[in-house]
Structures are given as structure tokens and as C-alpha cells.
Amino acid sequence: MPRPTLIAALLLLGLTAARAHSEPSPAQEMAVAARAWLDSLALPQRQQAVYPLADAERENWHFVPRDRHGLPLKSMSPAQQQLARQLVAAGLSERGLLTTDAIIALEDVLFAMEGATRRDRGLYYFTVFGVPDDHGTWGWRLEGHHLSVNILIADGSRIAVTPMFFGSNPAEVRITHAQQGRRALAAEEDLGRSLVRSLDPEQLTVALIADHAPADIITGNDREAQLAHPTGLPFASMTPAQQEHLRALVAVYAGRLRPEIATAELQRIADRGWHQVHFAWAGSLTPRQPHYYRIHSPDFVIEYDNIQNDSNHIHTTWRNFTGDFGRDLLREHREHDHAAGK
């Protein structure tokens, strides 16, 4: 496995790769892609796909296999599916897009294992909230089993990206199948474990918050993530190499987003101070045994859990305590409009 320092350098290069100034911003690209997809839909499809921005459905998010609101892939033509994928590509990085593809493709593996009709890669739903305007406030969602991407654009420029859920079942495909050996979330698992195993006994005593991993991510699909004061090993109690390792692990989660957005998210953490961030672990340090970790500050939490299906079933989430669903941006937007007399 590459050293964390190398991983951090490679991620940093990817996250800070500048695009030409003549190219549209991420918010503009998403607006263009959303309009192109919506324009391709027939009226009944469009009625299924579009909700008002203020509709409560925007915060009705899930990551289990169940019926959802929006337009599923299986109800689109191949051309419409391609336009929907271009919307995702406008918000995610190449790696994020490929990881999304890998998570969706695992439905084929689950169908081979179970034969259940709910295991269907066509049951991933696209929804637009509001009107995708280059200078407006609107949002979009991609959601299905083990995947929930929620993006809000405020005033055509500011972007909120949480809650974001990526999961993988199986975490490693171990049956005889075309996807045998695939690990959709390998970096999330391997970097987390290598970080905790780098801790000395005194550090590990602080980082280890429980001998047994919780049954699932603690924040679940709550509309407002709530966790107590950050616990675990503080950033300041890590060696410089471990601090770099932790930054690299956070960059794996941020790096699902396109570089400009990911860089802004990482800068936001740096501006508030890495000293506020804690790393906590629960469960075993041994591969293929139940384990959990979280990266936690007063502003955000990243959770990873692998306990189900003989520890071959990963859930990961990234939550913002004040900014999930862009609540902080919407509040600022409303205050600005009120001050301007709009």
C-alpha cells in the first residue's frame, strides 16, 4: 500500500488542479447539466423529477433499498440516463463518479447473491429542487441503495454538499462474479485502519472509544446530525506524520467532489482549525473484523462503519452540523433578501 505521505501528495495534486479561467464554474456546469437533463424529459417524467426548493422532500433522505421520490434510471431512455450522469459528473470528481458507478454496479452482485427484485441498478433516483438557474438557488439529489448525494447551490455560486452517503455491499466481492475482487471503498477502509495502527499505546488508549463497533453509523439518516462533544484522539496529540495521514483520509471523502469544491471544503476545515478535529475508533484493528471510526469536530463528522454481513458491508457518511442541505447558505440567502427588501 502507498505511504500516507504519497497518498496525501497525490490527492493534493488532484484537488488543487486548476481549471482554465474561461471554463464555467462548478455551479454553472451543474445548472447547465440539470437544464439539459430536464429539457430531455417528457412532461410526466419532469413532474416526477422536479420539486419546489422549499418542499420537505429535499430533506427526506435514505440509504437503504426502498422506494424514493424522483425519476429512477429505469424510467429514462439511454440518452436521458447519459444526461443524468453528466449532472453527476458536473458535481463529482472523476474518482467520485467512478465510485458512484461502482456502488450502483454492486446491485448486480447482490442480485446474483439473493435474486431479490429490489437489487436493481435502475432504482437510483434523480431529483431537482427548484429551478436550475446560473445565478439562482436550487438543488439536486441522486439517491438509491447505499448512495445519497445532496447538493445545494445558493445564489449561483456557493455550494453545500452534505449529507453525503456512500456505502458498499459487499465491501469486497468474494463470490465468483465478473466483479470479483472489487472494493468500491478501499481507500476509506485501508487509510483508516493504517492510521489507527500507527498510534502508539498511549494514543490508542485515547482514540479507542469502544471495544465493539456500533451496529451502524450513529447519525443514521437523521435530518439533523447530532453527536456529543468530539471524542477520541485530538489532532494536536498526533505526530506530524499522523496529522498528514488524517488530512489524507479526510481528503478521500472530500475528493469525491470535483476539485474546486473539494478544495473549498478542505480549506473550510483548515480555516476553522485542524486542532478541533478528533479521530476515534471502535472495534477491532484486524481486517475482516467489525470496526468503526469517525473524524469529528464541532462543525462536521465523517463516520465509517463495517460490521454487517461478517464485516463485509461498509457505510460511510459526511455530515455538517449547521450546513446539511445547505441550511446555513439558505439562511444567509434569506437574510440578504430581507435586508435588500426583496
C-alpha positions as a LaTeX table, in Angstrom:
\begin{tabular}{lrrr}
\hline
Residue & $x$ (\AA) & $y$ (\AA) & $z$ (\AA) \\
\hline
Met1 & 0.00 & 0.00 & 0.00 \\
Pro2 & 1.40 & 3.51 & $-0.79$ \\
Arg3 & 2.67 & 5.52 & 2.16 \\
Pro4 & 0.17 & 8.08 & 3.52 \\
Thr5 & 2.54 & 10.91 & 2.59 \\
Leu6 & 2.44 & 9.84 & $-1.05$ \\
Ile7 & $-1.33$ & 9.45 & $-0.96$ \\
Ala8 & $-1.67$ & 12.93 & 0.53 \\
Ala9 & 0.56 & 14.40 & $-2.16$ \\
Leu10 & $-1.35$ & 12.70 & $-4.95$ \\
Leu11 & $-4.69$ & 13.79 & $-3.52$ \\
Leu12 & $-3.46$ & 17.33 & $-3.05$ \\
Leu13 & $-2.33$ & 17.47 & $-6.66$ \\
Gly14 & $-5.73$ & 16.23 & $-7.79$ \\
Leu15 & $-7.69$ & 18.55 & $-5.53$ \\
Thr16 & $-5.78$ & 21.69 & $-6.46$ \\
Ala17 & $-5.59$ & 21.14 & $-10.20$ \\
Ala18 & $-6.82$ & 24.46 & $-11.58$ \\
Arg19 & $-9.24$ & 24.65 & $-14.46$ \\
Ala20 & $-8.88$ & 27.29 & $-17.13$ \\
His21 & $-10.47$ & 30.61 & $-16.17$ \\
Ser22 & $-12.57$ & 30.54 & $-19.32$ \\
Glu23 & $-14.41$ & 27.43 & $-18.18$ \\
Pro24 & $-17.70$ & 27.73 & $-16.29$ \\
Ser25 & $-17.76$ & 27.33 & $-12.52$ \\
Pro26 & $-18.95$ & 24.09 & $-10.92$ \\
Ala27 & $-22.28$ & 25.74 & $-10.05$ \\
Gln28 & $-22.75$ & 26.90 & $-13.63$ \\
Glu29 & $-21.84$ & 23.48 & $-15.03$ \\
Met30 & $-24.37$ & 21.82 & $-12.74$ \\
Ala31 & $-27.06$ & 24.29 & $-13.79$ \\
Val32 & $-26.33$ & 23.67 & $-17.47$ \\
Ala33 & $-26.30$ & 19.89 & $-16.98$ \\
Ala34 & $-29.53$ & 19.96 & $-14.94$ \\
Arg35 & $-31.33$ & 22.03 & $-17.58$ \\
Ala36 & $-30.15$ & 19.72 & $-20.36$ \\
Trp37 & $-31.43$ & 16.68 & $-18.48$ \\
Leu38 & $-34.76$ & 18.31 & $-17.60$ \\
Asp39 & $-35.24$ & 19.50 & $-21.19$ \\
Ser40 & $-34.89$ & 15.88 & $-22.36$ \\
Leu41 & $-37.78$ & 14.69 & $-20.18$ \\
Ala42 & $-41.39$ & 14.26 & $-21.21$ \\
Leu43 & $-43.90$ & 16.15 & $-19.09$ \\
Pro44 & $-44.87$ & 13.14 & $-16.88$ \\
Gln45 & $-41.17$ & 12.44 & $-16.25$ \\
Arg46 & $-40.50$ & 16.08 & $-15.42$ \\
Gln47 & $-43.41$ & 16.16 & $-12.99$ \\
Gln48 & $-41.87$ & 13.16 & $-11.25$ \\
Ala49 & $-38.38$ & 14.65 & $-11.20$ \\
Val50 & $-38.93$ & 18.26 & $-10.05$ \\
Tyr51 & $-39.94$ & 19.55 & $-6.61$ \\
Pro52 & $-40.08$ & 23.08 & $-5.20$ \\
Leu53 & $-36.91$ & 24.09 & $-3.39$ \\
Ala54 & $-38.79$ & 24.51 & $-0.11$ \\
Asp55 & $-40.50$ & 21.10 & $-0.32$ \\
Ala56 & $-39.91$ & 18.87 & 2.69 \\
Glu57 & $-38.91$ & 16.09 & 0.30 \\
Arg58 & $-35.49$ & 17.70 & $-0.12$ \\
Glu59 & $-34.54$ & 16.61 & 3.40 \\
Asn60 & $-36.24$ & 13.20 & 3.16 \\
Trp61 & $-33.08$ & 11.20 & 2.56 \\
His62 & $-32.30$ & 7.49 & 2.96 \\
Phe63 & $-29.59$ & 4.99 & 2.07 \\
Val64 & $-31.46$ & 1.68 & 2.37 \\
Pro65 & $-33.21$ & $-0.09$ & $-0.53$ \\
Arg66 & $-36.68$ & 1.45 & $-0.63$ \\
Asp67 & $-38.99$ & 3.45 & $-2.90$ \\
Arg68 & $-37.98$ & 7.06 & $-3.39$ \\
His69 & $-39.33$ & 10.23 & $-4.91$ \\
Gly70 & $-37.76$ & 11.39 & $-8.13$ \\
Leu71 & $-37.17$ & 9.82 & $-11.53$ \\
Pro72 & $-35.38$ & 6.45 & $-11.49$ \\
Leu73 & $-32.80$ & 5.45 & $-14.05$ \\
Lys74 & $-35.01$ & 2.61 & $-15.23$ \\
Ser75 & $-37.66$ & 5.15 & $-16.29$ \\
Met76 & $-35.22$ & 7.04 & $-18.51$ \\
Ser77 & $-34.08$ & 6.40 & $-22.04$ \\
Pro78 & $-30.34$ & 5.69 & $-22.57$ \\
Ala79 & $-29.89$ & 9.28 & $-23.78$ \\
Gln80 & $-31.64$ & 10.64 & $-20.68$ \\
Gln81 & $-29.52$ & 8.41 & $-18.46$ \\
Gln82 & $-26.39$ & 9.84 & $-20.07$ \\
Leu83 & $-27.59$ & 13.39 & $-19.44$ \\
Ala84 & $-28.33$ & 12.48 & $-15.81$ \\
Arg85 & $-24.82$ & 11.10 & $-15.47$ \\
Gln86 & $-23.44$ & 14.36 & $-16.85$ \\
Leu87 & $-25.18$ & 16.17 & $-14.00$ \\
Val88 & $-23.42$ & 13.91 & $-11.51$ \\
Ala89 & $-20.12$ & 14.45 & $-13.33$ \\
Ala90 & $-20.58$ & 18.21 & $-13.01$ \\
Gly91 & $-20.62$ & 17.90 & $-9.20$ \\
Leu92 & $-18.30$ & 14.99 & $-8.51$ \\
Ser93 & $-14.67$ & 14.31 & $-9.34$ \\
Glu94 & $-13.71$ & 11.56 & $-11.78$ \\
Arg95 & $-12.96$ & 9.31 & $-8.81$ \\
Gly96 & $-16.27$ & 10.24 & $-7.19$ \\
Leu97 & $-18.13$ & 9.45 & $-10.39$ \\
Leu98 & $-16.38$ & 6.10 & $-10.77$ \\
Thr99 & $-17.09$ & 5.25 & $-7.14$ \\
Thr100 & $-20.74$ & 6.11 & $-7.72$ \\
Asp101 & $-20.76$ & 3.79 & $-10.74$ \\
Ala102 & $-19.14$ & 1.03 & $-8.66$ \\
Ile103 & $-21.71$ & 1.34 & $-5.86$ \\
Ile104 & $-24.58$ & 1.14 & $-8.34$ \\
Ala105 & $-22.99$ & $-1.83$ & $-10.12$ \\
Leu106 & $-22.86$ & $-3.77$ & $-6.84$ \\
Glu107 & $-26.63$ & $-4.19$ & $-7.17$ \\
Asp108 & $-25.80$ & $-6.80$ & $-9.82$ \\
Val109 & $-23.67$ & $-8.67$ & $-7.28$ \\
Leu110 & $-26.44$ & $-8.54$ & $-4.67$ \\
Phe111 & $-28.95$ & $-9.79$ & $-7.23$ \\
Ala112 & $-26.64$ & $-12.71$ & $-8.04$ \\
Met113 & $-26.36$ & $-13.48$ & $-4.32$ \\
Glu114 & $-30.03$ & $-13.02$ & $-3.39$ \\
Gly115 & $-32.18$ & $-12.93$ & $-6.51$ \\
Ala116 & $-34.28$ & $-10.16$ & $-4.93$ \\
Thr117 & $-36.00$ & $-7.77$ & $-7.35$ \\
Arg118 & $-35.12$ & $-4.81$ & $-5.13$ \\
Arg119 & $-31.49$ & $-5.35$ & $-6.17$ \\
Asp120 & $-31.76$ & $-3.32$ & $-9.34$ \\
Arg121 & $-29.28$ & $-0.76$ & $-10.67$ \\
Gly122 & $-32.22$ & 1.02 & $-12.29$ \\
Leu123 & $-33.57$ & 2.03 & $-8.86$ \\
Tyr124 & $-31.41$ & 5.12 & $-8.44$ \\
Tyr125 & $-33.44$ & 8.30 & $-8.45$ \\
Phe126 & $-32.67$ & 11.81 & $-9.70$ \\
Thr127 & $-34.49$ & 14.83 & $-8.31$ \\
Val128 & $-34.15$ & 18.57 & $-8.94$ \\
Phe129 & $-35.36$ & 21.04 & $-6.33$ \\
Gly130 & $-36.26$ & 24.50 & $-7.61$ \\
Val131 & $-35.13$ & 25.98 & $-10.91$ \\
Pro132 & $-31.53$ & 25.34 & $-12.04$ \\
Asp133 & $-30.54$ & 28.91 & $-12.85$ \\
Asp134 & $-26.96$ & 30.11 & $-13.33$ \\
His135 & $-27.44$ & 32.77 & $-10.65$ \\
Gly136 & $-30.23$ & 31.21 & $-8.60$ \\
Thr137 & $-30.70$ & 28.97 & $-5.59$ \\
Trp138 & $-31.64$ & 25.37 & $-6.28$ \\
Gly139 & $-30.53$ & 21.81 & $-5.59$ \\
Trp140 & $-30.35$ & 18.27 & $-6.90$ \\
Arg141 & $-30.14$ & 14.78 & $-5.47$ \\
Leu142 & $-29.03$ & 11.35 & $-6.61$ \\
Glu143 & $-30.19$ & 8.62 & $-4.28$ \\
Gly144 & $-30.61$ & 4.88 & $-4.09$ \\
His145 & $-29.30$ & 1.92 & $-2.12$ \\
His146 & $-26.03$ & 2.93 & $-0.44$ \\
Leu147 & $-25.85$ & 6.26 & $-2.23$ \\
Ser148 & $-27.14$ & 9.72 & $-1.37$ \\
Val149 & $-25.65$ & 12.81 & $-2.98$ \\
Asn150 & $-27.36$ & 16.05 & $-1.90$ \\
Ile151 & $-26.12$ & 19.31 & $-3.42$ \\
Leu152 & $-27.50$ & 22.81 & $-2.98$ \\
Ile153 & $-26.33$ & 25.85 & $-4.96$ \\
Ala154 & $-27.07$ & 29.24 & $-3.38$ \\
Asp155 & $-27.05$ & 32.43 & $-5.44$ \\
Gly156 & $-25.40$ & 30.64 & $-8.32$ \\
Ser157 & $-22.04$ & 30.26 & $-6.60$ \\
Arg158 & $-21.98$ & 28.88 & $-3.06$ \\
Ile159 & $-22.31$ & 25.12 & $-2.78$ \\
Ala160 & $-23.36$ & 22.77 & 0.04 \\
Val161 & $-22.59$ & 19.07 & $-0.33$ \\
Thr162 & $-23.92$ & 17.27 & 2.74 \\
Pro163 & $-25.34$ & 14.93 & 3.80 \\
Met164 & $-23.30$ & 12.64 & 1.58 \\
Phe165 & $-23.57$ & 8.86 & 1.97 \\
Phe166 & $-21.52$ & 6.25 & 0.13 \\
Gly167 & $-21.83$ & 2.57 & 1.05 \\
Ser168 & $-20.61$ & $-0.74$ & $-0.31$ \\
Asn169 & $-22.22$ & $-4.16$ & $-0.01$ \\
Pro170 & $-20.25$ & $-6.27$ & $-0.34$ \\
Ala171 & $-17.24$ & $-4.23$ & 0.77 \\
Glu172 & $-15.19$ & $-6.79$ & $-1.15$ \\
Val173 & $-16.80$ & $-9.01$ & $-3.78$ \\
Arg174 & $-15.80$ & $-12.52$ & $-2.71$ \\
Ile175 & $-18.18$ & $-14.61$ & $-4.82$ \\
Thr176 & $-17.45$ & $-15.86$ & $-8.30$ \\
His177 & $-18.67$ & $-12.94$ & $-10.38$ \\
Ala178 & $-17.49$ & $-10.54$ & $-13.06$ \\
Gln179 & $-16.84$ & $-8.05$ & $-10.25$ \\
Gln180 & $-14.93$ & $-10.49$ & $-8.04$ \\
Gly181 & $-12.25$ & $-8.68$ & $-6.03$ \\
Arg182 & $-13.87$ & $-5.23$ & $-6.37$ \\
Arg183 & $-13.60$ & $-2.95$ & $-3.32$ \\
Ala184 & $-15.61$ & 0.18 & $-4.01$ \\
Leu185 & $-14.47$ & 1.93 & $-0.81$ \\
Ala186 & $-10.98$ & 0.51 & $-0.39$ \\
Ala187 & $-9.22$ & 3.78 & 0.46 \\
Glu188 & $-11.75$ & 4.64 & 3.16 \\
Glu189 & $-11.08$ & 1.30 & 4.86 \\
Asp190 & $-7.34$ & 0.96 & 4.33 \\
Leu191 & $-6.32$ & 4.50 & 5.24 \\
Gly192 & $-8.49$ & 4.49 & 8.35 \\
Arg193 & $-7.01$ & 1.22 & 9.59 \\
Ser194 & $-3.42$ & 2.22 & 8.79 \\
Leu195 & $-3.93$ & 5.45 & 10.75 \\
Val196 & $-5.21$ & 3.72 & 13.88 \\
Arg197 & $-2.44$ & 1.12 & 13.66 \\
Ser198 & 0.15 & 3.89 & 13.54 \\
Leu199 & $-0.85$ & 5.07 & 17.02 \\
Asp200 & 1.32 & 4.25 & 20.00 \\
Pro201 & $-0.29$ & 2.54 & 23.03 \\
Glu202 & $-0.92$ & 5.83 & 24.84 \\
Gln203 & $-2.53$ & 7.42 & 21.76 \\
Leu204 & $-4.59$ & 4.29 & 21.12 \\
Thr205 & $-5.98$ & 4.41 & 24.64 \\
Val206 & $-7.43$ & 7.83 & 23.84 \\
Ala207 & $-8.54$ & 7.04 & 20.29 \\
Leu208 & $-10.29$ & 3.76 & 21.14 \\
Ile209 & $-13.76$ & 4.77 & 22.33 \\
Ala210 & $-15.28$ & 1.25 & 22.48 \\
Asp211 & $-14.14$ & $-2.34$ & 22.22 \\
His212 & $-17.09$ & $-3.14$ & 19.96 \\
Ala213 & $-18.14$ & $-1.29$ & 16.82 \\
Pro214 & $-21.67$ & 0.18 & 16.78 \\
Ala215 & $-24.25$ & $-1.62$ & 14.67 \\
Asp216 & $-24.30$ & 1.24 & 12.16 \\
Ile217 & $-23.27$ & 4.85 & 11.69 \\
Ile218 & $-24.53$ & 6.74 & 14.71 \\
Thr219 & $-26.05$ & 9.71 & 12.88 \\
Gly220 & $-28.13$ & 7.39 & 10.67 \\
Asn221 & $-30.37$ & 9.21 & 8.24 \\
Asp222 & $-31.43$ & 11.84 & 10.77 \\
Arg223 & $-32.33$ & 15.09 & 9.06 \\
Glu224 & $-30.18$ & 16.92 & 11.59 \\
Ala225 & $-26.98$ & 15.20 & 12.64 \\
Gln226 & $-26.38$ & 15.37 & 16.37 \\
Leu227 & $-23.39$ & 13.99 & 18.21 \\
Ala228 & $-21.91$ & 14.87 & 21.56 \\
His229 & $-18.69$ & 16.81 & 22.00 \\
Pro230 & $-15.91$ & 15.28 & 19.83 \\
Thr231 & $-14.16$ & 12.34 & 21.47 \\
Gly232 & $-11.11$ & 10.33 & 20.54 \\
Leu233 & $-7.56$ & 11.43 & 19.80 \\
Pro234 & $-7.15$ & 15.18 & 19.16 \\
Phe235 & $-5.27$ & 16.29 & 16.09 \\
Ala236 & $-2.77$ & 18.11 & 18.31 \\
Ser237 & $-1.89$ & 14.82 & 20.04 \\
Met238 & $-0.76$ & 13.23 & 16.77 \\
Thr239 & 2.73 & 13.21 & 15.30 \\
Pro240 & 3.26 & 15.31 & 12.14 \\
Ala241 & 3.14 & 12.12 & 10.05 \\
Gln242 & $-0.13$ & 11.05 & 11.67 \\
Gln243 & $-1.60$ & 14.53 & 11.15 \\
Glu244 & $-0.72$ & 14.30 & 7.46 \\
His245 & $-2.30$ & 10.85 & 7.40 \\
Leu246 & $-5.52$ & 12.18 & 8.89 \\
Arg247 & $-5.63$ & 15.01 & 6.36 \\
Ala248 & $-5.19$ & 12.43 & 3.60 \\
Leu249 & $-8.09$ & 10.39 & 4.98 \\
Val250 & $-10.37$ & 13.44 & 5.08 \\
Ala251 & $-9.24$ & 14.25 & 1.54 \\
Val252 & $-10.52$ & 10.84 & 0.41 \\
Tyr253 & $-14.03$ & 11.91 & 1.44 \\
Ala254 & $-13.71$ & 15.44 & 0.08 \\
Gly255 & $-12.12$ & 14.07 & $-3.09$ \\
Arg256 & $-15.40$ & 12.50 & $-4.14$ \\
Leu257 & $-16.33$ & 16.05 & $-5.17$ \\
Arg258 & $-14.88$ & 17.87 & $-8.14$ \\
Pro259 & $-11.55$ & 19.54 & $-7.32$ \\
Glu260 & $-12.78$ & 23.11 & $-6.90$ \\
Ile261 & $-15.49$ & 22.07 & $-4.43$ \\
Ala262 & $-13.23$ & 19.64 & $-2.56$ \\
Thr263 & $-10.52$ & 22.26 & $-2.17$ \\
Ala264 & $-13.04$ & 24.71 & $-0.73$ \\
Glu265 & $-14.31$ & 22.11 & 1.76 \\
Leu266 & $-10.80$ & 21.27 & 2.93 \\
Gln267 & $-9.95$ & 24.97 & 3.22 \\
Arg268 & $-13.04$ & 25.46 & 5.37 \\
Ile269 & $-11.76$ & 22.80 & 7.78 \\
Ala270 & $-8.32$ & 24.42 & 7.82 \\
Asp271 & $-9.80$ & 27.87 & 8.43 \\
Arg272 & $-11.73$ & 26.64 & 11.45 \\
Gly273 & $-8.62$ & 24.83 & 12.64 \\
Trp274 & $-7.47$ & 21.22 & 12.35 \\
His275 & $-6.82$ & 21.37 & 16.09 \\
Gln276 & $-10.60$ & 20.98 & 16.56 \\
Val277 & $-10.63$ & 17.61 & 14.76 \\
His278 & $-10.59$ & 14.30 & 16.65 \\
Phe279 & $-10.11$ & 10.74 & 15.40 \\
Ala280 & $-11.98$ & 7.93 & 17.17 \\
Trp281 & $-12.01$ & 4.17 & 16.61 \\
Ala282 & $-14.23$ & 1.36 & 17.89 \\
Gly283 & $-13.90$ & $-2.38$ & 17.43 \\
Ser284 & $-11.10$ & $-4.49$ & 16.03 \\
Leu285 & $-7.91$ & $-3.32$ & 14.33 \\
Thr286 & $-7.77$ & $-6.58$ & 12.37 \\
Pro287 & $-9.05$ & $-6.77$ & 8.78 \\
Arg288 & $-12.37$ & $-8.59$ & 8.27 \\
Gln289 & $-13.40$ & $-7.93$ & 11.87 \\
Pro290 & $-16.11$ & $-5.45$ & 12.97 \\
His291 & $-14.77$ & $-1.89$ & 13.13 \\
Tyr292 & $-15.84$ & 1.74 & 13.09 \\
Tyr293 & $-14.17$ & 5.12 & 13.01 \\
Arg294 & $-15.15$ & 8.74 & 12.92 \\
Ile295 & $-13.48$ & 12.06 & 12.24 \\
His296 & $-15.25$ & 14.63 & 14.35 \\
Ser297 & $-15.09$ & 18.37 & 15.01 \\
Pro298 & $-17.68$ & 20.83 & 16.33 \\
Asp299 & $-18.54$ & 21.59 & 12.68 \\
Phe300 & $-18.68$ & 18.24 & 10.90 \\
Val301 & $-18.45$ & 14.49 & 11.31 \\
Ile302 & $-17.31$ & 11.72 & 8.98 \\
Glu303 & $-18.42$ & 8.25 & 10.01 \\
Tyr304 & $-17.34$ & 4.85 & 8.71 \\
Asp305 & $-18.83$ & 1.54 & 9.88 \\
Asn306 & $-18.14$ & $-2.03$ & 8.75 \\
Ile307 & $-19.89$ & $-4.64$ & 10.87 \\
Gln308 & $-22.77$ & $-6.15$ & 8.88 \\
Asn309 & $-22.52$ & $-9.31$ & 6.76 \\
Asp310 & $-19.45$ & $-10.62$ & 8.59 \\
Ser311 & $-17.77$ & $-7.22$ & 8.39 \\
Asn312 & $-18.10$ & $-7.03$ & 4.62 \\
His313 & $-20.61$ & $-4.19$ & 4.36 \\
Ile314 & $-19.46$ & $-0.56$ & 4.62 \\
His315 & $-21.46$ & 2.55 & 5.44 \\
Thr316 & $-19.83$ & 5.99 & 5.27 \\
Thr317 & $-21.35$ & 9.40 & 5.77 \\
Trp318 & $-20.25$ & 13.02 & 5.88 \\
Arg319 & $-22.46$ & 15.43 & 7.83 \\
Asn320 & $-22.30$ & 19.15 & 8.60 \\
Phe321 & $-23.93$ & 20.14 & 11.88 \\
Thr322 & $-25.20$ & 23.51 & 10.63 \\
Gly323 & $-24.88$ & 23.17 & 6.87 \\
Asp324 & $-26.58$ & 19.91 & 5.94 \\
Phe325 & $-28.91$ & 20.50 & 2.98 \\
Gly326 & $-27.34$ & 23.97 & 2.72 \\
Arg327 & $-29.32$ & 25.25 & 5.70 \\
Asp328 & $-26.64$ & 27.79 & 6.55 \\
Leu329 & $-26.49$ & 29.06 & 2.96 \\
Leu330 & $-30.27$ & 29.30 & 2.74 \\
Arg331 & $-30.40$ & 31.23 & 5.99 \\
Glu332 & $-27.80$ & 33.70 & 4.68 \\
His333 & $-29.70$ & 33.92 & 1.38 \\
Arg334 & $-32.96$ & 34.77 & 3.15 \\
Glu335 & $-31.27$ & 37.33 & 5.40 \\
His336 & $-29.69$ & 39.00 & 2.39 \\
Asp337 & $-33.01$ & 39.14 & 0.54 \\
His338 & $-34.73$ & 40.53 & 3.62 \\
Ala339 & $-32.05$ & 43.20 & 4.07 \\
Ala340 & $-32.39$ & 44.13 & 0.40 \\
Gly341 & $-36.16$ & 44.42 & 0.74 \\
Lys342 & $-36.85$ & 41.58 & $-1.68$ \\
\hline
\end{tabular}
